[in-house]
Amino acid sequence: MWTLLLLIFLCTCFSSLASSPLYSSSCQLQGQFHLNGMHKAGDVVLGGLFGMHFFSTHPDLSYHSEPKQPTCHGFDVLGFKQAQTMAFAIDEINRNPNLLPNVTLGYSVYDNCNTLGIGFRAAFSLAGGQKEQVIIHEPCEGSPPVLGIVGDDSSTRSIAISTVLGLYRVPLVSYFSTCSCLSNRQKFPSFFRTIPSDAFQVRAIIQILKHFGWTWAGLLISDNDYGLHAARSFQSDLGPSDGGCLAYLEVLPQGDDPAELRRIVDVMRKSTARVVIVFAHEGHIINLMEEVVRQNVTGLQWIASEAWTASDKLQTPHLTPYLAGTLGIAIRRGEIQGLREFMLQIHPDISNNNDGNDMVNRFWEYIYRCRFAPPPSGWVEAGGAICTGQEDLETVQTEFLDILNLRPEYNVYKAVYALAYALHELLQCEPGRGPFSGNSCGDLQRLEPWQLVYYLQKVNFTTSFGDEVSFDENGDVLPIYDIMNWQWLPDGGIKVQNVGEVKKSALKGEELTLHEDKVYWNFVSKKPPRSVCSESCPPGTRRARKKGEPECCFDCILCSEGKISNKTDSTECISCPEDFWSSPQRDLCVPKKTEFLSYHEPLGICLTATSLLGTFICAVVLGIFICSRQTPIVRANNSELSFQLLVSLKLCFLCSLLFIGRPRLWTCQLRHAAFGISFVLCVACILVKTMVVLAVFKASKPGGGASLKWFGAVQQRGTVLVLTSVQAAICTAWLVSASPVPHKNTQYHNDKIVYECVVGSTIGFAVLLGYIGLLALLSFLIAFLARNLPDNFNEAKLITFSMLIFCAVWVAFVPAYVSSPGKYADAVEVFAILASSFGLLLALFGPKCYIILLRPERNTKKAIMGRDINKS
């Protein structure tokens, strides 16, 4: 419609120019718009558009020579109050010596009659003026008729007006247009507003949902731009991380549609959502609530948009049981000092000479139900009594004088001050340092609206009420809303109480302040309700979305082993670090249990005790042998080898201790080297001893004496040393090339760390064991060959038996070692060391100790040589 108006205006202007005798020199206005308004002269004039009437006849869009004045009906006291707030703000600015000194502001305010056509005409009258004739070749100098416009109060009208005025960068500062579409700077480059957009209202409601943990809510919207834009914002902004999910989305019918309303209320009644958000005007909600009452749907927490938060029509006794406790978003309430006194000074001009008294007279007629004689031109309404103009406003109960609930009026107040501060900054510009072309500044005598737009974008001030006012890159003011609560009074009435606010600041972002102790809850518990599709998943679990349902509907799945979730409603479980494992509750990573063959556990204690016992026995046997070193049984078969064998056995017992305790680098490197060298020393002594036994008995035969020269004491020591040195070389090569190192093994148990020594080189370990086995096998074969020698005391049989035990133990060791995990592999190796050591100790030295200690009569040279035939 606004496009049509523009085309009509341009076409009629050009057609009149073509036919006019002044075509070559002037442009003549075809007709004037006779609009209702208020005016005050000033150095700079600000325009205003306010809805001071509810209805209007369709305006005459044609341009007659004598256009008819549009007729408006239903005086709107609140619209007039807003217009008077603008007049008061300008008067206050003019009295302020610190703001716009030496500049007097004026105003030109028009009534848009809540009609798009009239509002559009009024805006063009403000922007272009109503000068009847313009000389085309006359220089265009001076300021425009108005430098900026405060208005409009309707998003639809603001869209139409700003689309056209934006082409000329005329600033339009709205105090009530909330459509989020107006934030589009490409389409509306000179549009500003002091009321938050609907997009922030949606985010404010989401903040409330998050605060109370309401993740499951229903949404009811009106079937118009107001509701549909809100629905789109909810669907894009609302999510599990921001507030929850929509259980249902229903569009309220425009008229009275009982069947559709019945269906919607039935959906609400069956839903598990206890919170209902309603983005609609009071007209839609009245019909809805009648159906809610009919079906007796209680136990719901209503959340109201700013369109019906303060609606008196819904605060009725029969709706109170259902709507009490409602939380709503309301336009920010402000305080304006001196406004009431200013309004009390308003009086009609009976002579009707004042340009602004048309509206004042109409207001007077409406308040006192009287009329002036004659009534103002164009009014179709008239009262019965005659107005005197001397009536006292303080004697009348009217919302016009209510200054305790200033909401749209406060936005008007901020809009006027925003324009004033922008103009003030413009006039403070220093020549040569300005922001415009050539570092120029604006000039009061030649002000351009686009210059004011530049400064409006940068305006930043704080009102006397303490609210910060500035605009973002889209022309939106720093948003702030009051949060209201419908409280059920003892007398059955409802009081709409302010319980908090939600705002956005440049430094802190969005902030919600809510005084829960002031909130009335219409539930038996007197506490906020629970409204969730699924209860929160505790730590230790993760959310798994239910198939085919919104994201807020989920199952709680316990985290798998080794993973945890340490916060509520985790969407996934996180793995614990390598050395940690999940607690039984899966909510904490705890250090993994460590496992190794410890001195403190029963198995480690037993093996340690056995090792020390073997060492002690070796020491005792060694002591016995030292004390009996002169006896025949000790001296027989080279006592020196027996002492070396006992020392090596003691080392074998002691090296087993290196396998017990937490593996460290030095123990890992030393354990196998000590084990290998100790056993080779032991087996080498046995091998040499066996060879000596065999040589001695061969030497006792005729011609066998030559064999003894190869087995003297020096040769015996040399043989043992050489055989042991080979093992030492093997160990050295192994440690240098691929040394055993401690290793944390997590392959055996996920929840345990098994500390073990990895051999480094399997080949090195195999060669070490193989060399021991080779010597043991060689000793066994030689001893086996000497088994049939005279047996009064034949040590070869004992050696054969001991080597049989030794080989059996170590043959069984290999598969047991390979198949044993962790500490049990060390236990198997220790057991093999101890078993073979005890086998050698008992087999080789047990009979000798028996004779030394218990049968001393057999510890003689004759008995050993087989000459003592007297058997005791």
TAPE-V476353 format. One line per field, one symbol per residue. ss: DSSP state (H for helix, E for strand, - for the rest). Layout:
# TAPE-V476353
ss=???
This chain:
# TAPE-V476353
ss=-HHHHHHHHHHHHHHHHHH------EEE--------EEEE---EEEEEEE--EEEE---------------EEEE-HHHHHHHHHHHHHHHHHH----------EEEEEEE----HHHHHHHHHHHHH----EEE------------EEE----HHHHHHHHHHHHHH--EEEE-----HHHH-------EEE----HHHHHHHHHHHHHHH---EEEEEEE--HHHHHHHHHHHHH-------EEEEEEEE-----HHHHHHHHHHHHH----EEEEE--HHHHHHHHHHHHHH-----EEEE-------HHH--HHHHHHH---EEEEE--E----HHHHHH------------HHHHHHHHHHHH-EE-------------EE------HHH---HHH----E-HHHHHHHHHHHHHHHHHHHH---------HHH----HHH--HHHHHHHHHH-EEE-----EEEE----EE--EEEEEEEEE-----EEEEEEEEEEEE---EEEEEE-HHH----------------------EEEEE--------EEEEE----EE---------EE----EEE------EEE-EEE------HHHHHHHHHHHHHHHHHHHHHHHHHH----HHHH---HHHHHHHHHHHHHHHHHHHHH-----HHHHHHHHHHHHHHHHHHHHHHHHHHHHHHHHHHH-----HHHHHH--HHHHHHHHHHHHHHHHHHHHHHHHH---EEEEE------EEEEEEE---HHHHHHHHHHHHHHHHHHHHHHHH---------HHHHHHHHHHHHHHHHHHHHHHHHH---HHHHHHHHHHHHHHHHHHHHHHHHHHHHHHH--HHH--HHHHH-------
